[in-house]
Amino acid sequence: MRKPIDIFLFCLTWGFAALTLISLLFIIIHVLINGIPHLTPTLFERRFTTDNVSMFPAIISTIFFVLLTLLMAVPLGIFASIYLVEYVKKGSKIVTLIRSATEMLAGIPSVVYGLFGMLMFVEFFGFGWSLISGSLTLTVMILPVVIRTTEEALKSVQGGYREGGFALGAGKLRVVFRIVLPSAIPGILAGVILAIGRIVGETAALIFTAGTIPQVPQELTQSARTLAVHMWALSAEAHHTNEAYATAVILLLIVLGINTASAVIARLITAKTK
């Protein structure tokens, strides 16, 4: 017989899970109902004007921000995690310090990152409101997520894999990059997906560092706006609420496409490593 506390916790867990699912479905349905009817060809024109309020420049800029930020944050986060898990001794004060720092960074509000990026990259380094300033700020923002998820993914790899590699005469570096890292790729991609979601949905940090100019940046030093910033700018103007909902639909589709592609890539890589 189950104890009453077990039944209570079981119902509580499933209740919160159902509440989460219902909330997600409500948000998606609400956005689709209010956004799809307002998706018009003028919203996808190449150049933004006050008449068409095109989101096309914001779509391209969002892709630029995602690619540039991941290019800087993912390698740095993966290498840092490899050092913490594979090379530093357990119980080291360095590991404790770095983990505490990453946890603190993960809890800092995005507007604080925006102010930091404005003072550091926009003013101190003189990059101005630009693509590079926004990407560097986002890199600092998502780095804790990449480090912690990669660290947990590396820890989840069975110790027998490492021991087997060493027994066959492979060196430390070869074992890490040929055995451990490929086995941890699904977990690493999960962290990358979380990072992409934060990049795509960020507004406060980019308003302070990248600006809000609706254009496709031709250089790293030019200002640009992402879809999230574009949606914020439209919703701030009362007469563009419908276009803001339409932008939210495209934003949802982009996030869904990225998550689906990442899941497919993870399965393919996992199948090859088995």
C-alpha positions, 0 to 999 in steps of 0.5 A, a space after each residue: 500500500 502506498 503511503 498518503 504522502 506518496 500519493 500526494 506527491 504523485 498527484 502534485 507532480 502530475 498536476 504541475 506537469 499538466 499545468 505546464 503543458 496547458 500553459 504552453 498550449 494556451 500560449 501557442 494557441 493564443 499567439 497562432 489565433 491572433 497572429 496567423 490572420 495578420 501574416 501578410 506579404 508586406 511583412 516579408 518585404 526586403 526593406 523595412 518602412 513605417 508602412 510595411 513594418 517588415 520583419 525580414 531584416 529582423 529575421 536575418 539579423 536574428 540568424 546572424 546573432 545566433 550564429 555569431 554568438 554560438 560561434 564564440 560561446 559554444 567552443 569556449 563553454 565546451 573547452 571550459 567544461 572539459 577542463 573542469 571535468 577531465 583535467 582538474 582534480 575533484 574537490 579543487 577550489 578552482 572548480 568550486 569557484 568557477 561553478 559558483 561563478 557560473 551559477 551566479 551569472 546564470 541568475 543575473 537579470 538580462 537587463 544587468 547584462 545589457 548595462 554591462 555590455 553597454 559599458 564594456 563593449 559599446 563604450 569602453 571598446 568603442 564598438 557602438 550599438 552593433 551586431 558585435 556588441 550584442 553578440 559579445 553580450 549574449 556570449 557572456 549571458 549564455 556561457 554559464 548555460 553552455 558550461 553547466 549543461 556540457 559539464 553534466 553531459 560529460 559527467 554522465 558518460 560512463 567511466 568504463 569508456 575512459 578506462 577502456 580507451 586508456 587500456 588500449 593505449 590512447 592518450 588523455 586528449 584522444 580519449 576525451 575528443 574521440 570517446 568521451 565528447 562524442 558520447 556527450 553530444 546529445 547532452 551538449 546539444 540540449 544546452 545549445 538549444 537552451 542557449 539558442 532559445 535565450 538568444 532568440 528571445 532576448 530583448 533587454 540586453 540587445 536594446 542596450 548593446 545592439 540598438 533597434 535599427 530595423 536593417 540587415 547589418 552589412 558589417 559587424 559594427 552596424 546596428 540591428 534588431 532581432 525578432 524579439 526586439 522587433 516584436 517589442 518595438 511594434 507592441 510598444 506602438 499601439 497601432 502595430 499590435 497585430 503585426 507584433 502577434 504575426 512576428 510572434 508566430 514566426 518567432 515560434 516557428 523559428 524556435 520550433 525549427 531549431 529545436 527539431 533540427 537539433 534533435 535530429 542532429 543529436 539522434 544522427 550523431 548518437 547513432 554514429 557513435 554507437 
